Amino acid sequence: MALSPRSGGLSAISRISRYRLGRILPRFPPRPGTPARHGPGHPASATRLGAVLATAMEKDPNCHRDGAKAVTGDTEGTEAQLDDFVGAHPDYNEEEEEQKYFRRKRLAVIKNVVAASLAGTLTYGVYLGLLEMQLILHYDETYREVKYSNIELEDIDRKVLMGINVTPVAALLYTPVLIRFFGTKWAMFLAVGIYALFVSSNYWERYYTLVPSAVAIGMVIVPLWASMGNYITRMAQKYYEYVNYKEEHVQEQQRAPRGAYSAYVIVFQTIFYACFHLSFVCAQMPMLFFLNNYLYQLNHTLFGVKHCGTLSHGMLPGFNKTVLQSLPRSVNLIIVESALMAAAFLAMLVVLVLCGSAYRPTEEIDLRSIGWGNIFQLPFKHMRDYRLRHLVPFFIYSGFEVLFVCTGFSLNYGVCALGLEKLGYLLVAYGASASACSSLALCTLRLRRHVPLLAGAVVHAGLLVTLFCWAPQPRHLVQAPLLYAIAVLWGMGSTLNKTGISILLGMLYEDKERQDFVFTIYHWWQALAIFTVYLWSGLPMKAKLSILLVTLAVAVGSYLRMEQQLAQRVGYRLPRLPRPRHRARGYRYLEEEDTDETGSEGDGSKSDNDEEPAEATNREELPKDDGEQLG
């Protein structure tokens, strides 16, 4: 068996100890006039030792026996000391110590997953809760005129929403460069810090504070979730390595067999989304415990509303312009915002302190050294892979449905029938259901991988047809159970959709050098879909539901076509990752075998020729037993 990290460490200690043996052995005094003292292993020391023994023998012929015995005794004593100092401890069990070491490594990976999940929950919960409270307060005419009569808050809110929704359109150009430059963990930390900056800007609500912070939020939305998806998938791979540390391909840092990481990807993505969907519950805390105390009842706010649900047009027409029966004091607002700010700082500390790195430092060097031009181009080249192209409709629908449930359903159905004071409870039901139903994705451990995606699609298709045919009555509280049931079922469909997509990407793209590109493409298309929902806010509800239903049908058909092509072993076009361009100076790359890089998919690592084609063609791909192929 190859030496483990523990045994390797003991070997290093042994070599260092033998090297320093001269410090603990006795030294002979130098001759008069000798400028330097030599150790016992030096030839000069041996010469002096012979001279001393010869002089002693001339004076006393019997002393040579005693001297020989003394030298032999000293040698045996020194060897005994050396064995005690360097040799293994009699109670040392290498196998047990190795197991303890890798058990600690596995616990550290679980800690990283839980910490990243909690950080994402806190970050998104604070962001959604603050944005919801801000929009409700700024919607009220009395609040705007009394507190901000001359700064046109409505216009500022429109620009804030535009900055949040429009800026991610350009995220595909810089997200991979940002993640490779800072590293996965530090990209997460930077994004969480900008979310905290957005919270701090609300202490002084002006155009030059709110709009720039909203634009900054829009810039880091895609990097945050791309780095999160990459981080969780990478933790699953590291956990596999620490469980199977005795396997030869793990010790040699070679690619694992196809599908080896799948079980851990399923479990870790389930944990992440179970925590993440709790952010919708956390986001309603300011609404439930603070803002509801100042709201009018539904008979006042819904007095002018005539149509709900599928008969409505735009964002709840006829809704009263005054929703606050009394204005909250500035001190109370500062307390709430300070609590949100504390949660945002806590998320930053969780990422900084509890989240370990996704890659080893040498791997981070290799990830960057393929060239910034290649890093910029690779997301676009990955779009040539038909697997990603077939999944794009599902990416788009994933963005459609999450924003529709927060705006279209919750306002035109929930608020229209139950009043604004029930908005928080409706979204709590959605978030709690999504978090609880995330465990359903674990069925992928026993069933086929398409089960979560298709099950979520069937649930949402039934709900969309129901919403298309149903128009609840305004101010009619008897409809509350049906609305809560729809929110719960929508949450179940959402979590199956998002967890299923992330699991599928982790299974299809196991090469750790390309995962950030793949998750960037996923979340970029999702951001484009959210931007589209922002643009269609004025459409009739029937048109919105029709777009959702058509997109879902196209997504299911496209995904089934992808699975069919994989089953037929149709070759896909996967871009080759260039070899890292190592510089000659420094200790890190003096020898080629010192690098920790792993071969990219395909035969990209078989040749050092820089003039090889940059992409793997179908003829270079090898079919596998499970119907999938390596690029």
Helices and strands as residue ranges (DSSP letters): H 5-19, H 21-24, H 43-59, H 63-86, H 94-139, H 141-147, H 153-166, G 167-170, H 171-182, H 184-201, H 207-243, H 248-251, H 262-276, H 279-282, H 285-289, G 291-294, H 298-301, G 309-311, H 330-349, I 350-354, H 361-368, H 372-382, H 386-404, I 405-415, H 416-418, G 420-422, H 423-437, G 438-445, H 451-469, G 477-479, H 480-508, H 515-535, G 536-538, H 541-567, E 574-575, G 592-594, E 615-616, G 618-620, E 622-623, E 629-630
